[in-house]
Structures are given as C-alpha cells and as structure tokens.
Amino acid sequence: MNWSEQIDIYCERTDFSYWAEPVNALTNAGFLIAALIMWYRLRGEDVPIARLLVGLLAAIGVGSFLFHTHATGWAAAADVAPIGGFILLYLFAVGSHVLGWPIWAAGLLTLGFVPFALLTVPVLDQFPFLAISNVYWTVPILLIFFAPLVARQNSQTALGMLIGAAILAVSISLRSYDMPICEEIPLGSHFWWHLLNAVMLGWMIEVYRRHMVGKRAGTV
C-alpha cells in the first residue's frame, strides 16, 4: 500500500486541500463529545474495559478527522484501526462479562470476527447497496445474532444491543448513500455516519456499563 497516496471517495471532497471536507472533518467532534460523556459516566466505577472503549471512541474521532483532512493511505489506516479495535474489544467484553464465557472462549469469539467477516462480505457483495459498506454491515448482523443469547442473561442488555444495531443500520445506510446522492446533494450524507456512530458507540458503552453495574449490584 502506498501510504502517501491520496484518496477521494466522499461526495464533499472536490480537491485534495486540507479543508476540502469541512463538514465531514468537523463532525468527528461527535466522537470526542461522546467519549467525554461516557468518561464522566464512568466516574468511580471499576469497569476497565469500558474505559478502554472510551479511549478507542476518542481515537476513532481523531483517526477519522485525519482521514477527512489528509485523505491519504496512512490516514485511512488511522481511521479504520480504532474502529476495528473497538469491535474486537466489545466482542471480548460481551463474551467474557455479559455471556460469562471463560477467557479462552471469549478470546476465540473475538478472533472469530475475522473469518466471520471474510465469509459474510462476499454474501453482502451480491447486493449492490450492501456492498458499498460491506464490512460495516457485519456488526449489526452480529449484534442481532447475539441479542437472543444475551437475553438469557439480561433482557435489558439484549434490548440495548438491538437498539444499537438499529442506530448503526441507519448510520451505515446514510454512509452508503453518500456518493449516489452526490449530484442532488453536493454535501453528501457521510457526515451523518459520524454523528450517528458517535451516538451508537457511546450508547454501546453505556449498555455495557449498565450491565456491569447491575451485575455487581446483583440485579443481573
């Protein structure tokens, strides 16, 4: 991969100047705001994985900002790496702390995301609209799949996961519409992906936080 190669894949960008995507760039503040809110809500609570997730949430905002300003290969890596880290860490948290699986099983669940995505993406590619954001669709699919398992432990946690899946499905759809609507709406719709994802990721941390608080209080 050419790390300095410039990338133009969003409707708002018309050249490669630093502020060619001002709305796409600045809406990444949503991730930082969500991270600050969740950091505040975790005050005094011993939930270390939730704090790591908050750190990754903030990193997602920084990485995405870099990508929508620099628009290079290295910035694209900075954009997707914390997203991948968030997904994998959340999977581990679900397996270990929500479903109560042993560490080795939760680890296998985490590692299993890669073959799951490799098998699912070719199926999604058969549908033109889903193919645009194929990898991202694997996440709401996973949330929907695991919700019934989680419901055996805590129905509210399972409901929270389904709400997260619904928000993400809307967010991914808006991401996918960005280029198709470019002629009619030059701004595109990618910025909604940032705003809704900030809400969704903050919400998913909150779902996990509530589960852990309830678990320690003996209500789960």
N, C-alpha and C positions, 0 to 999 in steps of 0.2 A: 504493500500500500504506500502511495505517495502521501506522506503526512502533511506536506505543504500544498497539495492540490486543492484548489478552491471548488466549492460545491454550491450549486444553485438548484434547490429542489422545492423552494417555497414561493408561493404567489407574491408575497410582499417584496421579495428581493428583485430588484431590476438592474443592479450592478454589484460590484464587489467592494464598495466603500464600507467603512466600519459601521456606520449607522444606516445601512440600506434596509434593515428590518427593524425599525424603532419599536413598533408595537410588539412584534414577536420577541424582541430582546427585553423590553421593559416589563412585559407581563410575567417574566420569570421572578419578579419580586414576590409573586403569589406564593412560590415555594418557600421563600425566606420568611414570609409572614406566617405561613402555616407551621413552619419549623419553630418559630418563636412562640407561637400559641401553644404548641404541644410541649415544648420545653418548659413553659410556665405551668402547664397542667401536670407535668411530671414532678413538680417540686415535692421533695420529701418522700417520694415513693421509690422503693427499691425494685426498679424494673429496668435492668441494664440493657436488655435487647431493645427496649423501646427507645432508650436514649441513643443507641447506635442507629436506629431507624430515623430518628430526628436528625442526626448528623448526616445521614445519607440523603434525607429530604432536602436539607440545605445544599448539599453537594450537587443534587440534581438541578437546583436553580442556578448555581454558579456554572455548571457544565453546559447547561442549555443556553445561558447568556453568552458564553464564549462561542458556542456554535453559531448563534444567530448574529454575532458581530464579526467574528473572524472567518466563519464559513470555510474551514479547512478540514483536512483529514484528521489532524490531531485534535481539533476542537470537537469533531464528531465523536471521537473516542472518549473525550472528556464528558460529552453529553450522554452517551449510552452506558458507560461503565457504572456510574452510581445507580442508574435505573436497574441494571442487572443485579447489582449488589443488593438493592432494596428487595427485589423479587426473591432472591435466594435466601436472604436473611429472614424475610417474613415467612417463607415456606418452612424454614427450620423452626421458627417460633411456633407456627401452627402445629407442626408435627410433635415437637417436644413439649410445649407448655399448654397447648389447647387440647390436642388429642391425647396427650400423656404418653406418647411413644418413647421408648428408650433412645438415648443419644444416637446410637448407631442407626436406628430405623429413621429417625428424623434426618440424619445425615444422608441416608440413601434417598429419602424423599427429595431433599434439596438437590442432590446430584441428578436425580431423575428428571429434573426440569429440562435439561439439555436434550436427552433423547425424546422426551415428550414433545418438545418444540420441533425437533427435527422431523418427527412423524406427522405432526399436526399441520405444519406450514404448507407442505405440498397439497394437503387436502383443501386448505383455505385458498390456495392459489388457483383452485378450479373456479372460484367465484371472483370476478374482476374487482368488485368493490372491496371484498375482504382481503384480496391480495395486496392492496395498497399499504395496509398496516398489518400484514400477516402475523408477524411475531407478537405484536401487542395484543392481538385477539386471544392469544393463548392464555393470558392472565385472567380475563373474566370467565373464560371456559373453566379454568382451574378452580376459581372461586365458587362457581356454580356446582362443580363436581364435588368439592369438599364440604359444601354447606350442609348436606344431609348427615355426613359423618360428624361434623362439629355440633349439629343439633342434638345429638345424643348426649353431648356433654353440657351444652348450654344453648338453648334456643335463641336467646338474645344475641349471642355472639354470631351464630349462624345467620340471623337476620341482618346483622351488621355487615357481614361479608357479602350478602346478596345486594344490599344497598350499595356497597362499594362497587360490586360488579356492574350494577345498573348505571352508576355515575360514569364508570370507566367506559362502558359501551357507548354512551352518548359522546364522551370525550374522544374516543377513537374514531367514531363516525365523523365528527367535526374535523379531526385531523385529516381524514381521508378525503373530505370534500374540498380541501384547500385548493388544490390545482384545478379540479373540474369546474369550480365556480369562479375561477380567476378572471375570466373575461367580463362577467357580470359584476363581480365584487373584487376590485383590484387588491383590496387589503387581504383577501383570503379569509380563512377561518382557523388557521393554525393557532392563533393566539388563544382561542377558546380551549384548545388542548392543554395549554399551560394552566389557565385559570381553573378549569375543572379538575385537572390532575392534581393541582395543589390542594383542592378541597378533598379529592378522593384519597390521596396518600395521607393527608392529615387525619382524615376520618378512619382509615385503616389502622393507624397507630392508636387512635382513640379506642377503637374496638378491642384491640389487643390490650391496651391499658386497663379498660374496664373489666375485661376477662380476668386479668391477673389480680386486680384489686378484689374482685368478687371471690376469686379462688382463695386468696389469703384470708378473706373475711369468712370463708366457709359457706358462701352463698352459691357457689358453683359446684 
